[in-house]
Amino acid sequence: MSDVILKICGLQSVEVLKSMINLPIDYLGFVFAKSKRQVTSSQAVELLSVLSEWTSSHNPESVGVFVNPTIEELQSLLAEVPLDVLQLHGSESPEFCREASELFGLKIYKAFSVRDDESIHVEEILERYNGVLDGMLLDTYDPHYGGGSGVTFRWNLAAPYQTWAKNQGIPFLVAGGLHAGNVGELINTLAPDGVDVSSGVESDEVKDITKITAFVERVKGI
């Protein structure tokens, strides 16, 4: 079985989660930011209760996806929702990431959005996060939500991000327009530490267990 990290994001259905309990999935993502996949804290608690039924070799970790939250918002939500990872998908500063890590004791994954017209110095931006993050997610830029657009970015733009993550000793995950038909090519091309999928395993904007299973099979080689 492949050791590529696999994250399924944007989960909203208890029934879908229960249908996934035999699959080797590493991270389950729940979106608390404004999105068509947004869940409330009470919905998240119900969804996370399914993890106790997981029957694969190890229970997946729970990831909360946020865009520019305040510390107070995180504190309020975490008092109700038991998360393992905070995925910050906005313009959160290194100082904010460090403060969240120290206050909540959770892993901090920072998402960076790739633009095809990228002209800024990526390395200079990343250097500010040296020693701060526990993981990196690379996604396609979306003007509305910062990511989650379901559109693929040009993979050759990933190099400086991937090099930085490797030098930091943290996992490098790729998202953006992935599905069962192209994730194998991505893995062969970039050899990322992990992949993240949401819209690519949906039918009519609803998670589809057939598509989820096909994606898992391509990633994990089962």
C-alpha positions in Angstrom: 0.0 0.0 0.0 1.2 3.5 -0.8 2.4 5.7 2.0 1.0 8.9 0.3 -1.0 10.8 2.9 -4.7 11.0 1.9 -7.1 13.7 3.1 -10.8 13.9 2.1 -12.1 17.4 2.8 -15.5 19.1 2.9 -17.4 16.3 4.7 -20.9 17.0 5.7 -22.8 13.7 5.9 -22.8 11.1 8.7 -24.0 8.5 6.2 -21.0 9.1 3.8 -18.6 9.0 6.7 -20.0 5.7 7.9 -19.6 4.3 4.3 -15.9 5.2 4.5 -14.9 3.5 7.7 -13.1 0.6 6.0 -11.0 2.9 3.8 -7.4 3.8 4.6 -7.8 7.6 4.9 -5.4 9.7 7.0 -7.2 13.0 7.4 -10.9 14.0 7.4 -11.5 17.7 6.7 -14.4 19.7 8.0 -14.9 23.3 6.7 -15.8 25.9 9.2 -15.1 28.8 6.9 -17.8 30.3 4.6 -18.3 27.7 1.9 -21.0 25.6 0.4 -19.3 22.8 2.4 -19.4 24.7 5.7 -20.5 22.9 8.8 -21.5 24.2 12.2 -19.9 23.1 15.5 -22.9 20.9 16.4 -22.8 19.2 12.9 -19.1 18.6 13.3 -19.5 17.0 16.7 -22.0 14.6 15.2 -19.7 13.9 12.3 -16.7 13.3 14.5 -18.6 10.8 16.6 -18.4 8.4 13.6 -14.6 8.2 14.1 -15.1 5.8 17.0 -16.5 3.3 14.6 -13.6 3.5 12.2 -12.3 0.0 11.4 -9.2 0.6 9.2 -5.7 0.1 10.6 -5.7 3.5 12.2 -8.2 6.2 12.9 -8.0 9.3 10.7 -7.2 12.6 12.2 -9.8 15.4 12.2 -8.9 18.7 10.4 -10.8 21.9 10.8 -10.5 24.3 7.8 -10.6 28.0 8.6 -10.1 31.2 6.6 -8.7 34.1 8.7 -10.3 33.1 12.0 -9.7 35.0 15.2 -8.1 33.3 18.2 -11.4 33.9 20.0 -13.4 32.1 17.2 -11.0 29.2 17.4 -11.2 29.0 21.2 -15.0 29.0 21.1 -15.2 26.2 18.5 -12.5 24.0 20.0 -14.3 24.1 23.3 -17.0 22.0 21.6 -15.3 20.3 18.7 -12.3 17.9 19.2 -10.0 18.6 16.3 -6.4 17.3 15.7 -5.3 19.8 13.1 -6.0 23.4 12.2 -5.8 24.1 8.5 -5.5 27.8 7.9 -6.5 28.7 4.4 -6.4 32.5 4.5 -3.7 35.2 5.0 -2.8 34.1 8.5 0.5 35.5 9.7 3.4 33.4 11.1 2.7 35.1 14.4 -1.0 34.0 14.4 0.0 30.4 13.5 2.5 30.3 16.3 0.0 31.7 18.8 -2.7 29.2 17.7 -0.2 26.3 18.0 0.9 27.4 21.5 -2.6 28.1 22.8 -4.3 25.0 21.5 -1.6 22.4 21.2 -2.8 21.3 17.8 -0.9 20.8 14.6 -1.0 23.8 12.3 -1.2 23.2 8.5 -1.0 26.4 6.4 -2.5 26.4 2.9 -0.8 28.5 0.2 -2.6 29.4 -3.0 -0.9 29.2 -6.3 -1.6 31.8 -9.0 -0.6 31.2 -12.6 0.5 34.8 -12.8 2.7 34.4 -9.7 5.2 37.2 -9.7 6.0 37.5 -6.0 9.0 36.0 -4.4 7.6 32.8 -2.9 10.8 32.0 -1.0 10.7 35.3 0.9 7.1 34.7 2.0 7.8 31.1 3.1 10.9 32.1 5.1 8.7 34.0 7.5 7.1 30.7 8.5 10.3 28.9 9.2 9.9 26.7 12.2 6.2 27.6 12.7 4.2 25.0 10.7 3.5 21.3 11.0 2.4 20.9 7.4 1.8 22.7 4.1 -1.1 22.4 1.7 -0.7 23.8 -1.8 -4.0 24.7 -3.6 -5.2 26.7 -6.6 -5.9 30.4 -5.9 -9.6 31.2 -5.7 -10.6 34.9 -5.3 -13.7 34.1 -3.2 -12.5 31.5 -0.6 -8.7 31.4 -1.1 -8.9 27.8 -2.3 -11.3 24.9 -2.8 -12.1 25.9 -6.3 -11.8 22.4 -7.8 -9.4 23.8 -10.4 -5.9 22.4 -11.1 -2.9 24.7 -10.9 0.2 24.3 -13.0 2.2 21.7 -11.1 5.5 23.0 -12.2 4.9 26.0 -9.9 5.0 23.8 -6.9 8.8 23.4 -6.8 9.7 26.3 -4.3 6.9 25.3 -1.9 7.9 21.6 -2.0 11.6 22.4 -1.5 10.8 24.6 1.5 8.5 22.0 3.1 11.2 19.4 2.7 13.8 21.6 4.3 11.4 22.3 7.1 10.8 18.5 7.6 7.1 18.9 7.3 4.6 17.1 5.0 3.8 18.7 1.6 0.2 18.1 0.5 -1.3 19.1 -2.9 -5.0 20.0 -3.6 -6.8 21.7 -6.5 -8.9 19.9 -9.1 -7.8 16.4 -8.1 -9.9 13.3 -8.9 -9.3 9.6 -9.6 -8.4 10.3 -13.2 -5.5 12.6 -12.6 -4.2 11.9 -9.0 -1.9 9.2 -10.3 -0.3 11.6 -12.7 0.2 14.1 -9.9 1.8 11.6 -7.7 4.1 10.4 -10.4 5.0 14.0 -11.4 5.5 15.7 -8.1 5.8 12.9 -5.6 4.1 14.9 -2.9 3.8 13.6 0.7 0.1 13.8 0.4 -3.0 14.8 -1.6 -6.2 16.5 -0.6 -9.5 16.1 -2.4 -13.0 17.6 -2.1 -15.0 18.4 -5.2 -13.2 15.6 -7.2 -15.1 13.0 -5.2 -18.5 14.6 -5.5 -21.5 14.2 -7.7 -23.9 17.2 -7.9 -21.9 18.8 -5.0 -22.5 15.8 -2.7 -19.8 13.4 -1.6 -20.0 10.2 -3.7 -18.7 7.0 -2.0 -18.0 5.4 -5.4 -15.8 8.3 -6.3 -14.2 8.4 -2.9 -13.4 4.7 -3.1 -11.9 5.1 -6.6 -9.7 8.0 -5.4 -8.5 6.1 -2.4 -7.6 3.1 -4.6 -5.6 5.2 -6.9 -3.7 6.9 -4.1 -3.2 4.0 -1.8 -2.8 1.3 -4.4 -5.3 -1.0 -2.9 
